[in-house]
Amino acid sequence: MRAFRRKARVNGPRYIHTHRKVAQNRYVPTPDTETPLALWKRRGMVGDVIPEADKARVAREGRIDLPDYEARGRARREPTPAHAPSRPARSAAAAVREMLGAASKTGARMIVTPP
């Protein structure tokens, strides 16, 4: 599916929220500390495309399967800051419907064509 935007409006400053740092992400490298390995890198399906250093860490820490990955991801997910409401997972069709709804409200025209 392809979507084309015919017209876009630039947001004025009143719509741009001020950034407020809530916490440091645990994946940001810090001196003298080993940064945690991203959980997705331990999935078997990405083993042949990650860097060699990460492959060595996966060999030490072990691979994980999809159910374990999903369970650990939910358990490790950091809380969403109060200023950023969480959004439930949605299908691609729902995302397109949302885009079309937003486009109709702003006067933009979108043409969606199947692949």
C-alpha positions as a Markdown table, in Angstrom:
| # | Residue | x | y | z |
|---|---|---|---|---|
| 1 | Met | 0.0 | 0.0 | 0.0 |
| 2 | Arg | 1.3 | 3.5 | -0.8 |
| 3 | Ala | 0.0 | 6.8 | 0.5 |
| 4 | Phe | 0.8 | 10.1 | -1.1 |
| 5 | Arg | 0.4 | 13.5 | 0.6 |
| 6 | Arg | -0.9 | 16.2 | -1.6 |
| 7 | Lys | -0.7 | 19.1 | 0.9 |
| 8 | Ala | 1.0 | 19.5 | 4.2 |
| 9 | Arg | 0.7 | 22.2 | 6.8 |
| 10 | Val | 3.6 | 23.2 | 9.0 |
| 11 | Asn | 2.9 | 23.3 | 12.7 |
| 12 | Gly | 3.3 | 26.6 | 14.4 |
| 13 | Pro | 5.3 | 26.8 | 17.7 |
| 14 | Arg | 2.2 | 26.5 | 19.8 |
| 15 | Tyr | 1.8 | 22.9 | 18.7 |
| 16 | Ile | 5.4 | 21.8 | 19.3 |
| 17 | His | 5.8 | 20.5 | 22.8 |
| 18 | Thr | 8.7 | 21.5 | 25.0 |
| 19 | His | 11.1 | 18.5 | 25.5 |
| 20 | Arg | 11.5 | 17.5 | 29.1 |
| 21 | Lys | 14.1 | 14.8 | 29.9 |
| 22 | Val | 12.5 | 12.4 | 32.4 |
| 23 | Ala | 15.2 | 9.8 | 32.6 |
| 24 | Gln | 18.4 | 8.5 | 30.9 |
| 25 | Asn | 17.7 | 5.6 | 28.6 |
| 26 | Arg | 19.6 | 2.5 | 29.8 |
| 27 | Tyr | 20.9 | 1.9 | 26.3 |
| 28 | Val | 22.9 | 5.1 | 26.2 |
| 29 | Pro | 26.6 | 4.2 | 26.5 |
| 30 | Thr | 28.3 | 5.4 | 29.7 |
| 31 | Pro | 32.0 | 5.2 | 30.6 |
| 32 | Asp | 33.2 | 2.1 | 32.4 |
| 33 | Thr | 29.9 | 0.3 | 32.1 |
| 34 | Glu | 28.8 | -2.3 | 29.6 |
| 35 | Thr | 25.6 | -1.1 | 27.8 |
| 36 | Pro | 22.8 | -3.7 | 28.0 |
| 37 | Leu | 22.4 | -5.7 | 24.8 |
| 38 | Ala | 19.1 | -4.8 | 23.0 |
| 39 | Leu | 16.7 | -7.6 | 23.5 |
| 40 | Trp | 15.9 | -7.9 | 19.8 |
| 41 | Lys | 19.5 | -8.7 | 19.1 |
| 42 | Arg | 19.1 | -12.0 | 20.9 |
| 43 | Arg | 16.4 | -13.2 | 18.5 |
| 44 | Gly | 17.6 | -16.0 | 16.2 |
| 45 | Met | 16.3 | -14.3 | 13.1 |
| 46 | Val | 18.8 | -11.4 | 13.3 |
| 47 | Gly | 21.9 | -13.4 | 14.2 |
| 48 | Asp | 23.5 | -13.1 | 10.8 |
| 49 | Val | 23.1 | -9.3 | 10.5 |
| 50 | Ile | 24.3 | -8.0 | 13.8 |
| 51 | Pro | 27.9 | -6.8 | 14.4 |
| 52 | Glu | 30.5 | -9.4 | 15.5 |
| 53 | Ala | 30.8 | -7.9 | 19.0 |
| 54 | Asp | 27.0 | -8.3 | 19.5 |
| 55 | Lys | 27.2 | -11.9 | 18.2 |
| 56 | Ala | 29.8 | -12.7 | 20.9 |
| 57 | Arg | 27.5 | -11.2 | 23.5 |
| 58 | Val | 24.5 | -13.2 | 22.2 |
| 59 | Ala | 26.7 | -16.3 | 22.5 |
| 60 | Arg | 27.4 | -15.5 | 26.1 |
| 61 | Glu | 23.9 | -14.4 | 27.1 |
| 62 | Gly | 21.9 | -16.8 | 24.9 |
| 63 | Arg | 19.3 | -16.6 | 22.2 |
| 64 | Ile | 15.6 | -16.2 | 23.0 |
| 65 | Asp | 12.5 | -17.4 | 21.2 |
| 66 | Leu | 9.5 | -15.2 | 20.3 |
| 67 | Pro | 7.3 | -16.0 | 23.4 |
| 68 | Asp | 10.2 | -15.2 | 25.7 |
| 69 | Tyr | 11.1 | -12.1 | 23.7 |
| 70 | Glu | 7.5 | -10.8 | 24.0 |
| 71 | Ala | 7.3 | -11.6 | 27.7 |
| 72 | Arg | 10.6 | -10.0 | 28.5 |
| 73 | Gly | 9.8 | -7.0 | 26.4 |
| 74 | Arg | 6.6 | -6.3 | 28.3 |
| 75 | Ala | 8.3 | -6.8 | 31.6 |
| 76 | Arg | 11.3 | -4.6 | 30.8 |
| 77 | Arg | 9.3 | -1.9 | 29.1 |
| 78 | Glu | 10.0 | 1.4 | 30.8 |
| 79 | Pro | 7.0 | 3.3 | 31.9 |
| 80 | Thr | 5.7 | 5.9 | 29.4 |
| 81 | Pro | 6.2 | 9.4 | 30.6 |
| 82 | Ala | 3.0 | 11.2 | 31.6 |
| 83 | His | 3.3 | 13.7 | 28.7 |
| 84 | Ala | 3.4 | 10.9 | 26.1 |
| 85 | Pro | 0.2 | 8.8 | 26.2 |
| 86 | Ser | 0.6 | 5.2 | 25.3 |
| 87 | Arg | -1.0 | 3.9 | 22.2 |
| 88 | Pro | -2.2 | 0.3 | 21.8 |
| 89 | Ala | -0.8 | -1.7 | 18.9 |
| 90 | Arg | -2.8 | -1.4 | 15.7 |
| 91 | Ser | -3.0 | -3.0 | 12.3 |
| 92 | Ala | -1.7 | -1.3 | 9.2 |
| 93 | Ala | -5.3 | -0.8 | 8.0 |
| 94 | Ala | -6.1 | 1.0 | 11.2 |
| 95 | Ala | -3.1 | 3.2 | 10.8 |
| 96 | Val | -4.1 | 4.1 | 7.3 |
| 97 | Arg | -7.7 | 4.8 | 8.5 |
| 98 | Glu | -6.2 | 7.1 | 11.1 |
| 99 | Met | -4.1 | 8.9 | 8.6 |
| 100 | Leu | -7.0 | 9.4 | 6.2 |
| 101 | Gly | -9.1 | 10.7 | 9.1 |
| 102 | Ala | -6.4 | 13.2 | 10.0 |
| 103 | Ala | -6.0 | 14.2 | 6.4 |
| 104 | Ser | -9.7 | 14.9 | 6.0 |
| 105 | Lys | -9.7 | 17.1 | 9.1 |
| 106 | Thr | -6.8 | 19.2 | 7.9 |
| 107 | Gly | -8.0 | 19.5 | 4.3 |
| 108 | Ala | -5.1 | 17.4 | 2.9 |
| 109 | Arg | -5.9 | 15.0 | 0.1 |
| 110 | Met | -4.4 | 11.5 | 0.2 |
| 111 | Ile | -4.4 | 8.8 | -2.5 |
| 112 | Val | -3.9 | 5.3 | -1.3 |
| 113 | Thr | -3.1 | 2.6 | -3.8 |
| 114 | Pro | -2.6 | -1.1 | -3.1 |
| 115 | Pro | 0.8 | -2.5 | -3.9 |
